Amino acid sequence: MPILLRGIEGIKAYAGFNLGKSSWVAINKDMINGFASATDDWDWISVDEEKAAQGPFGGTIAQSYLVLSLMIPLLSDIYLLEDIGLGLQCGINRLRFLAPVPVNSSIRLDATLKSVDAVGEGAQLVLVCVIECDATKEPALEAEIVYRFWPSSHSSIRAVRACGSG
């Protein structure tokens, strides 16, 4: 069950805490091929089953950016926001792809709210995100994701312009 974060103060209350883990999500060939089609990323290690079977991982693997892109739905499995007007992803402080995600494996996200800092009427938060894979001992991905959130009364145009500034 996701944690409910109510408003900026509700987010601040969880600073420094692990928010939990998402459910497992299966990575199948259709998902990999769909991502290849959407992004024009047709690298053989992800889409050519015969060639990949002879490659370093013994089969196809998910594209690294497919794994990264799944962070958004995985985060929504960990927490829900209430009384927030606008939230934007502002960047990634650190990103490492540590292990391949084989086709027909599953991943889940472990998220920790590293910090929350006031920025004008809103808040900037940094989430430490670790994507685990059931087929590997080491994590598939580690990242520090930066978000900014503003209360319901905040102007979205001002917020978009303010995402890159303090």
TIKOLKOL-553051 format. One line per 5 residues: for each residue x, y, z of N, C-alpha, C. Coordinates in Angstrom, 1 decimal, decimal comma. Layout:
<recs>
X/Y/Z/X/Y/Z/X/Y/Z; ...
</recs>
This chain:
<recs>
0,8/-1,2/0,0/0,0/0,0/0,0/0,9/1,2/0,0; 0,6/2,2/-0,9/1,5/3,4/-1,0/1,3/4,3/0,2; 2,4/5,0/0,5/2,4/6,0/1,6/1,7/7,3/1,0; 0,8/7,9/1,8/0,2/9,1/1,4/0,9/10,3/1,9; 1,4/11,1/1,0/2,1/12,4/1,4/1,2/13,5/1,1
0,8/14,2/2,2/-0,1/15,3/2,1/0,6/16,7/2,1; 0,6/17,3/1,0/1,1/18,7/0,9/2,7/18,7/1,1; 3,2/19,9/1,0/4,7/20,1/1,2/5,1/19,6/2,6; 4,3/19,9/3,6/4,6/19,5/5,0/4,6/18,0/5,1; 3,7/17,3/4,4/3,7/15,8/4,4/4,9/15,2/3,8
5,4/15,9/2,7/6,6/15,4/2,1/7,8/15,6/3,1; 7,9/16,8/3,7/9,0/17,1/4,6/9,1/16,1/5,7; 7,9/15,6/6,2/7,9/14,7/7,3/8,6/13,4/7,1; 8,8/13,0/5,8/9,4/11,8/5,5/10,9/11,9/5,1; 11,4/13,1/5,2/12,8/13,4/4,8/13,7/12,4/5,6
14,6/11,8/4,9/15,6/10,9/5,6/15,1/9,5/5,8; 13,9/9,2/5,3/13,3/7,9/5,6/13,1/7,0/4,3; 13,2/5,7/4,4/12,9/4,8/3,3/11,4/4,8/3,2; 11,0/5,0/1,9/9,6/5,0/1,6/9,0/3,6/1,3; 9,9/2,7/1,1/9,5/1,3/0,8/9,8/0,9/-0,6
9,2/-0,3/-0,9/9,5/-0,9/-2,2/8,2/-1,1/-3,0; 8,3/-1,0/-4,3/7,2/-1,2/-5,2/6,9/-2,7/-5,3; 5,8/-2,9/-6,0/5,5/-4,3/-6,4/6,5/-4,7/-7,6; 6,6/-6,0/-7,8/7,5/-6,4/-8,9/6,7/-6,2/-10,3; 7,5/-5,8/-11,3/7,0/-5,6/-12,6/7,8/-6,5/-13,6
7,0/-7,3/-14,4/7,7/-8,2/-15,3/8,2/-7,5/-16,5; 9,4/-7,8/-16,9/10,0/-7,3/-18,1/10,0/-8,3/-19,2; 9,1/-8,2/-20,2/8,9/-9,2/-21,2/9,3/-8,7/-22,6; 9,3/-9,6/-23,5/9,8/-9,2/-24,9/8,9/-8,2/-25,5; 7,6/-8,2/-25,3/6,7/-7,2/-25,9/7,1/-5,8/-25,4
7,4/-5,7/-24,1/7,7/-4,4/-23,5/9,0/-3,9/-24,1; 10,0/-4,8/-24,2/11,3/-4,4/-24,8/11,2/-4,0/-26,2; 10,4/-4,7/-27,0/10,2/-4,4/-28,4/9,4/-3,1/-28,5; 8,4/-2,9/-27,7/7,6/-1,6/-27,7/8,5/-0,4/-27,4; 9,4/-0,6/-26,4/10,3/0,5/-26,1/11,2/0,8/-27,3
11,7/-0,3/-27,9/12,6/-0,1/-29,1/11,8/0,6/-30,2; 10,6/0,3/-30,4/9,8/1,0/-31,4/9,5/2,4/-31,1; 9,2/2,7/-29,8/9,0/4,1/-29,4/10,2/5,0/-29,4; 11,4/4,4/-29,2/12,6/5,2/-29,1/13,6/5,0/-30,2; 13,2/4,1/-31,1/14,1/3,7/-32,3/15,5/3,2/-31,7
15,4/2,5/-30,6/16,6/1,9/-30,0/16,5/0,4/-30,3; 17,1/0,0/-31,5/17,0/-1,4/-31,9/18,3/-2,2/-31,7; 19,0/-1,9/-30,6/20,3/-2,5/-30,4/20,1/-4,1/-30,3; 20,9/-4,8/-30,9/20,7/-6,3/-31,1/20,6/-7,0/-29,7; 21,3/-6,4/-28,7/21,3/-7,1/-27,4/19,9/-7,1/-26,8
19,1/-6,2/-27,2/17,7/-6,1/-26,7/16,7/-6,7/-27,6; 16,9/-6,8/-28,9/15,8/-7,2/-29,8/16,1/-8,4/-30,6; 17,4/-8,8/-30,8/17,7/-9,9/-31,7/18,0/-11,2/-30,8; 17,0/-12,0/-30,7/17,1/-13,2/-29,8/18,2/-14,1/-30,1; 18,4/-14,4/-31,4/19,4/-15,3/-31,8/20,8/-14,8/-31,6
21,0/-13,6/-32,0/22,4/-13,0/-31,7/22,6/-12,8/-30,3; 21,6/-12,3/-29,5/21,8/-12,1/-28,1/22,0/-13,4/-27,3; 21,5/-14,5/-27,8/21,8/-15,8/-27,2/23,2/-16,1/-27,2; 23,9/-15,6/-28,2/25,4/-15,9/-28,3/26,2/-14,8/-27,6; 25,5/-13,7/-27,1/26,2/-12,6/-26,5/26,6/-12,8/-25,1
27,1/-11,8/-24,4/27,6/-11,9/-23,0/26,6/-12,2/-22,0; 25,3/-12,1/-22,2/24,3/-12,3/-21,2/23,4/-13,5/-21,5; 23,7/-14,2/-22,6/23,0/-15,4/-22,9/21,5/-15,2/-23,4; 21,2/-14,0/-23,7/19,8/-13,7/-24,2/19,6/-12,2/-24,2; 18,4/-11,8/-24,6/18,2/-10,4/-24,7/18,0/-9,7/-23,3
18,3/-8,4/-23,3/18,2/-7,7/-22,0/17,4/-6,4/-22,3; 16,7/-5,9/-21,3/16,0/-4,6/-21,4/17,0/-3,4/-21,7; 16,6/-2,5/-22,5/17,3/-1,3/-22,7/17,5/-0,6/-21,3; 18,6/0,0/-21,1/18,8/0,7/-19,8/17,8/1,8/-19,6; 17,5/2,5/-20,6/16,6/3,6/-20,5/15,1/3,1/-20,3
14,8/1,9/-20,8/13,5/1,3/-20,4/13,4/1,1/-18,9; 14,4/0,6/-18,3/14,4/0,4/-16,9/14,3/1,7/-16,2; 15,0/2,7/-16,6/14,9/4,1/-16,0/13,5/4,6/-16,2; 12,9/4,5/-17,3/11,6/5,0/-17,6/10,5/4,4/-16,7; 10,7/3,2/-16,3/9,7/2,5/-15,4/9,7/3,0/-14,0
10,7/3,9/-13,7/10,8/4,4/-12,3/9,5/5,2/-12,0; 8,9/5,9/-12,9/7,7/6,7/-12,7/6,6/5,9/-12,2; 6,2/4,8/-12,9/5,1/4,0/-12,4/5,4/3,3/-11,2; 6,7/2,9/-11,0/7,1/2,2/-9,8/7,0/3,1/-8,6; 7,4/4,4/-8,8/7,3/5,4/-7,7/5,8/5,6/-7,3
4,9/5,5/-8,2/3,5/5,7/-7,9/2,9/4,5/-7,1; 3,7/3,4/-7,1/3,3/2,3/-6,3/3,8/2,4/-4,9; 4,7/3,3/-4,7/5,3/3,5/-3,3/4,7/4,7/-2,6; 4,4/5,8/-3,3/3,8/6,9/-2,6/2,7/7,6/-3,5; 1,8/8,2/-2,8/0,7/9,0/-3,5/0,8/10,4/-2,9
0,6/11,4/-3,8/0,6/12,8/-3,3/-0,8/13,4/-3,3; -1,0/14,2/-2,2/-2,3/14,8/-2,1/-2,0/16,3/-1,7; -2,9/17,2/-2,2/-2,7/18,6/-1,9/-1,4/19,2/-2,4; -1,1/18,7/-3,6/0,1/19,3/-4,4/-0,5/19,8/-5,7; -0,1/21,0/-6,0/-0,6/21,6/-7,3/0,2/21,1/-8,5
1,5/21,1/-8,3/2,3/20,7/-9,5/3,6/20,0/-9,0; 4,0/19,0/-9,7/5,2/18,4/-9,4/6,0/18,1/-10,7; 7,3/18,4/-10,7/8,1/18,3/-11,9/9,4/17,5/-11,6; 9,7/16,7/-12,5/11,1/16,0/-12,4/12,0/17,1/-12,9; 13,0/17,4/-12,1/14,0/18,4/-12,5/15,3/17,9/-12,9
15,6/16,6/-12,6/16,9/16,1/-13,0/17,3/14,9/-12,3; 18,5/14,5/-12,6/19,1/13,3/-12,0/20,5/13,7/-11,5; 20,7/13,7/-10,2/22,1/14,0/-9,7/23,1/12,9/-10,0; 22,7/11,7/-10,0/23,6/10,5/-10,2/22,7/9,4/-10,7; 23,3/8,8/-11,7/22,6/7,6/-12,4/23,7/6,6/-12,8
23,4/5,4/-12,3/24,3/4,3/-12,7/23,5/3,0/-13,1; 23,8/2,4/-14,2/23,2/1,2/-14,6/24,2/0,1/-14,2; 23,9/-0,7/-13,2/24,8/-1,6/-12,6/24,8/-3,0/-13,1; 23,6/-3,5/-13,6/23,5/-4,8/-14,0/22,4/-4,9/-15,1; 22,6/-5,8/-16,1/21,5/-5,9/-17,1/20,3/-6,5/-16,5
19,1/-6,2/-17,2/17,8/-6,8/-16,8/17,4/-7,7/-17,9; 17,5/-9,0/-17,7/17,2/-10,0/-18,7/15,7/-10,0/-19,0; 15,4/-10,4/-20,3/14,0/-10,6/-20,7/13,4/-11,6/-19,7; 12,2/-11,5/-19,5/11,4/-12,4/-18,6/11,9/-12,4/-17,1; 12,5/-11,3/-16,7/12,8/-11,2/-15,3/11,9/-10,1/-14,8
12,0/-9,8/-13,5/11,1/-8,7/-12,9/12,0/-7,8/-12,1; 11,5/-6,5/-12,0/12,2/-5,5/-11,3/11,2/-4,8/-10,3; 11,8/-4,2/-9,3/11,0/-3,4/-8,3/11,9/-2,3/-7,9; 11,3/-1,3/-7,3/12,0/-0,1/-6,9/12,0/0,0/-5,4; 13,1/0,4/-4,8/13,3/0,8/-3,4/13,6/2,2/-3,4
12,8/3,1/-2,7/13,0/4,5/-2,7/13,2/5,1/-1,3; 14,2/5,9/-1,2/14,4/6,7/0,1/14,4/8,1/-0,2; 13,7/8,9/0,6/13,6/10,3/0,5/14,8/10,9/1,2; 15,9/11,2/0,4/17,1/11,6/0,9/17,1/13,0/1,6; 16,4/13,9/0,9/16,4/15,3/1,4/15,2/16,0/0,8
14,8/17,0/1,6/13,7/18,0/1,2/14,1/19,4/1,6; 14,2/20,3/0,6/14,6/21,6/0,9/13,5/22,6/0,4; 13,3/23,6/1,1/12,3/24,7/0,7/12,9/25,4/-0,5; 12,0/25,6/-1,5/12,4/26,4/-2,6/11,2/27,3/-2,9; 11,3/28,6/-2,5/10,1/29,5/-2,6/8,9/28,9/-1,9
7,8/28,9/-2,6/6,6/28,3/-2,0/6,5/26,8/-2,0; 7,5/26,2/-2,7/7,5/24,7/-2,8/8,6/24,1/-2,1; 9,0/22,9/-2,6/10,0/22,1/-2,1/10,8/21,3/-3,2; 12,0/21,2/-3,0/12,8/20,3/-3,8/13,2/19,1/-3,0; 13,0/17,9/-3,6/13,3/16,7/-2,9/14,2/15,9/-3,8
15,0/15,1/-3,1/15,9/14,1/-3,8/15,6/12,8/-3,3; 15,3/11,9/-4,2/14,9/10,5/-3,9/16,1/9,6/-4,4; 16,6/8,8/-3,4/17,5/7,7/-3,8/16,7/6,5/-4,2; 16,9/6,2/-5,5/16,1/5,1/-6,1/17,1/3,9/-6,5; 16,7/2,7/-6,1/17,4/1,5/-6,4/16,5/0,6/-7,1
16,8/0,2/-8,3/15,9/-0,8/-9,0/16,6/-2,2/-8,8; 15,9/-3,1/-8,2/16,3/-4,4/-8,0/15,8/-5,3/-9,1; 16,5/-6,4/-9,5/16,1/-7,3/-10,5/16,1/-8,7/-9,8; 15,1/-9,5/-10,1/15,1/-10,8/-9,4/16,0/-11,8/-10,1; 16,7/-11,4/-11,2/17,6/-12,3/-11,9/19,1/-11,9/-11,6
19,3/-10,9/-10,8/20,7/-10,5/-10,5/20,9/-10,3/-9,1; 22,2/-10,4/-8,6/22,5/-10,2/-7,2/22,6/-8,7/-6,9; 23,2/-8,0/-7,9/23,4/-6,5/-7,7/22,2/-5,8/-8,3; 22,0/-4,5/-7,8/20,9/-3,7/-8,4/21,1/-3,5/-9,9; 20,0/-3,3/-10,6/20,1/-3,0/-12,0/20,4/-1,5/-12,2
19,9/-0,7/-11,2/20,1/0,8/-11,4/20,1/1,4/-10,0; 20,9/2,5/-9,9/20,9/3,4/-8,7/20,9/4,8/-9,3; 20,0/5,6/-8,7/19,9/7,0/-9,1/19,4/7,9/-8,0; 19,8/9,2/-8,1/19,3/10,2/-7,2/18,4/11,1/-8,1; 17,1/11,1/-8,0/16,2/11,8/-8,8/15,7/13,1/-8,1
15,7/14,2/-8,8/15,4/15,5/-8,2/14,0/15,9/-8,7; 13,1/16,2/-7,7/11,8/16,7/-8,0/11,5/18,0/-7,4; 10,7/18,8/-7,9/10,1/20,0/-7,2/8,6/19,9/-7,2; 8,1/20,3/-6,1/6,6/20,3/-5,9/6,2/21,6/-5,4; 5,0/22,0/-5,8/4,5/23,3/-5,4/3,0/23,1/-4,9
2,6/24,0/-3,9/1,2/23,8/-3,4/0,2/24,1/-4,5; -1,0/23,8/-4,3/-2,1/23,9/-5,2/-2,3/25,3/-5,7; -1,9/26,3/-4,9/-2,1/27,7/-5,3/-1,0/28,3/-6,2; 0,0/27,5/-6,4/1,2/28,0/-7,2/0,9/28,1/-8,7; 1,4/29,1/-9,4/1,2/29,2/-10,8/2,2/28,2/-11,5
1,6/27,4/-12,4/2,4/26,4/-13,1/3,4/27,0/-14,0; 3,1/28,2/-14,6/4,1/28,8/-15,5/5,3/29,2/-14,7; 5,1/29,9/-13,6/6,2/30,3/-12,7/7,0/29,0/-12,3; 6,3/28,0/-12,0/7,0/26,7/-11,5/7,9/26,2/-12,6; 7,4/26,1/-13,8/8,2/25,5/-14,9/9,5/26,3/-15,0
9,4/27,7/-15,0/10,5/28,5/-15,2/11,5/28,4/-14,0; 11,0/28,0/-12,8/11,8/28,0/-11,6/12,4/26,6/-11,3; 12,1/25,7/-12,1/12,6/24,3/-11,9/14,2/24,3/-11,9; 14,8/25,0/-12,7/16,3/25,0/-12,7/16,9/26,0/-11,8; 16,2/26,8/-11,1/16,8/27,8/-10,2/16,5/27,5/-8,8
17,2/28,2/-7,9/17,0/28,0/-6,5/16,0/28,9/-5,9
</recs>
